[in-house]
Amino acid sequence: MVRNRLRRRVRAVLEESASRLPPGALLVSLSPGAVERSPAQLRDDVTSLLNSLDRQLHGAAR
């Protein structure tokens, strides 16, 4: 039950950020400690992940 709740929370955050996602599949792995994160903390974590991904994909091209 906890894992499904966490999965739904992360899916919602990713849906909010859909315009920032690169085309194709995206695999997100969560550590066991993620269940203790609040929805706001998860949103911050995913935003940080997307910022890092954006820098890796586009940083060298700029």
NUDOBA-897963 format. One record per residue (C-alpha): residue in three letters; x, y, z. Coordinates in steps of 0.02 Angstrom, whole numbers, padded with zeros to 5 digits. Each point is the difference from the previous one (the first is absolute). Layout:
% residues N
<site><r>ALA</r><xx>X</xx><yy>Y</yy><zz>Z</zz></site>
...
% end
This chain:
% residues 62
<site><r>MET</r><xx>00000</xx><yy>00000</yy><zz>00000</zz></site>
<site><r>VAL</r><xx>00138</xx><yy>00122</yy><zz>00045</zz></site>
<site><r>ARG</r><xx>00096</xx><yy>-00040</yy><zz>-00159</zz></site>
<site><r>ASN</r><xx>-00155</xx><yy>00032</yy><zz>-00106</zz></site>
<site><r>ARG</r><xx>-00030</xx><yy>00167</yy><zz>00087</zz></site>
<site><r>LEU</r><xx>00179</xx><yy>00050</yy><zz>-00033</zz></site>
<site><r>ARG</r><xx>-00015</xx><yy>-00055</yy><zz>-00181</zz></site>
<site><r>ARG</r><xx>-00157</xx><yy>00107</yy><zz>-00022</zz></site>
<site><r>ARG</r><xx>00085</xx><yy>00151</yy><zz>00078</zz></site>
<site><r>VAL</r><xx>00151</xx><yy>-00012</yy><zz>-00113</zz></site>
<site><r>ARG</r><xx>-00109</xx><yy>-00030</yy><zz>-00153</zz></site>
<site><r>ALA</r><xx>-00099</xx><yy>00158</yy><zz>00041</zz></site>
<site><r>VAL</r><xx>00159</xx><yy>00103</yy><zz>00015</zz></site>
<site><r>LEU</r><xx>00065</xx><yy>-00069</yy><zz>-00165</zz></site>
<site><r>GLU</r><xx>-00166</xx><yy>00040</yy><zz>-00084</zz></site>
<site><r>GLU</r><xx>00015</xx><yy>00180</yy><zz>00062</zz></site>
<site><r>SER</r><xx>00173</xx><yy>00007</yy><zz>-00080</zz></site>
<site><r>ALA</r><xx>-00047</xx><yy>-00090</yy><zz>-00162</zz></site>
<site><r>SER</r><xx>00057</xx><yy>00143</yy><zz>-00110</zz></site>
<site><r>ARG</r><xx>00177</xx><yy>-00016</yy><zz>00072</zz></site>
<site><r>LEU</r><xx>00016</xx><yy>-00186</yy><zz>-00029</zz></site>
<site><r>PRO</r><xx>00104</xx><yy>-00061</yy><zz>-00146</zz></site>
<site><r>PRO</r><xx>-00087</xx><yy>-00111</yy><zz>-00128</zz></site>
<site><r>GLY</r><xx>00004</xx><yy>-00185</yy><zz>00036</zz></site>
<site><r>ALA</r><xx>-00009</xx><yy>-00105</yy><zz>00155</zz></site>
<site><r>LEU</r><xx>00055</xx><yy>00063</yy><zz>00169</zz></site>
<site><r>LEU</r><xx>00040</xx><yy>-00121</yy><zz>00139</zz></site>
<site><r>VAL</r><xx>-00008</xx><yy>00071</yy><zz>00176</zz></site>
<site><r>SER</r><xx>00068</xx><yy>-00101</yy><zz>00144</zz></site>
<site><r>LEU</r><xx>-00038</xx><yy>00049</yy><zz>00179</zz></site>
<site><r>SER</r><xx>00097</xx><yy>-00045</yy><zz>00155</zz></site>
<site><r>PRO</r><xx>-00092</xx><yy>-00075</yy><zz>00150</zz></site>
<site><r>GLY</r><xx>00020</xx><yy>00167</yy><zz>00091</zz></site>
<site><r>ALA</r><xx>-00111</xx><yy>00084</yy><zz>-00130</zz></site>
<site><r>VAL</r><xx>-00155</xx><yy>-00058</yy><zz>00094</zz></site>
<site><r>GLU</r><xx>00045</xx><yy>00122</yy><zz>00139</zz></site>
<site><r>ARG</r><xx>00005</xx><yy>00150</yy><zz>-00120</zz></site>
<site><r>SER</r><xx>-00148</xx><yy>00119</yy><zz>-00004</zz></site>
<site><r>PRO</r><xx>-00084</xx><yy>00036</yy><zz>-00167</zz></site>
<site><r>ALA</r><xx>00087</xx><yy>00170</yy><zz>-00004</zz></site>
<site><r>GLN</r><xx>00169</xx><yy>-00082</yy><zz>00032</zz></site>
<site><r>LEU</r><xx>-00032</xx><yy>-00128</yy><zz>-00137</zz></site>
<site><r>ARG</r><xx>-00046</xx><yy>00142</yy><zz>-00119</zz></site>
<site><r>ASP</r><xx>00164</xx><yy>00088</yy><zz>00045</zz></site>
<site><r>ASP</r><xx>00097</xx><yy>-00161</yy><zz>-00026</zz></site>
<site><r>VAL</r><xx>-00077</xx><yy>-00031</yy><zz>-00171</zz></site>
<site><r>THR</r><xx>00028</xx><yy>00181</yy><zz>-00051</zz></site>
<site><r>SER</r><xx>00182</xx><yy>-00016</yy><zz>00049</zz></site>
<site><r>LEU</r><xx>00013</xx><yy>-00161</yy><zz>-00099</zz></site>
<site><r>LEU</r><xx>-00075</xx><yy>00083</yy><zz>-00154</zz></site>
<site><r>ASN</r><xx>00117</xx><yy>00149</yy><zz>00017</zz></site>
<site><r>SER</r><xx>00148</xx><yy>-00118</yy><zz>00006</zz></site>
<site><r>LEU</r><xx>-00065</xx><yy>-00098</yy><zz>-00150</zz></site>
<site><r>ASP</r><xx>-00026</xx><yy>00162</yy><zz>-00097</zz></site>
<site><r>ARG</r><xx>00179</xx><yy>00055</yy><zz>00036</zz></site>
<site><r>GLN</r><xx>00067</xx><yy>-00168</yy><zz>-00057</zz></site>
<site><r>LEU</r><xx>-00103</xx><yy>-00002</yy><zz>-00160</zz></site>
<site><r>HIS</r><xx>00017</xx><yy>00183</yy><zz>-00048</zz></site>
<site><r>GLY</r><xx>00143</xx><yy>00070</yy><zz>00102</zz></site>
<site><r>ALA</r><xx>00137</xx><yy>-00044</yy><zz>-00124</zz></site>
<site><r>ALA</r><xx>-00102</xx><yy>00065</yy><zz>-00147</zz></site>
<site><r>ARG</r><xx>-00019</xx><yy>00175</yy><zz>00074</zz></site>
% end
